[in-house]
């Protein structure tokens, strides 16, 4: 795997992004960092088992939960107005 791309993923793990932004930048099918790291099926299999992949998946879940809570708060504020 390309170390510079790995470093970019690691930086995004700490970035304040929406879940959509994070997902597109890291997991995007054609231009995402993980797609750029893997040139074949074997690379993809190795990546999916890696700690970096698991960390990115966990971060995506965190961001999705945060985004969901933000939307929930906004809709509950709107409903009470």
C-alpha positions, 0 to 999 in steps of 0.5 A: 500500500502507498504510505502517503495515501495511508497518511492521508487516511490517518489525517482524515480520521482526525478531521472534523468532517461530515460522514458523507465527506469522510465516506467520499474521501476515504471510501469513494469508489473511484477517487477515494483514498482506499480505491487509489491504494488498491490495484487488484482484488488481493490488495483489496482483501488485504486492505479490508483486514487491516487496522487502518480499514477498521479504524476508518469504518469505526470513524465513519460510524462515529460521524454517522451517529454525530450527524444523525444526532445533529439532524435529530436535534434540528428536527426536534427544535423545528417541531417544537416551534 
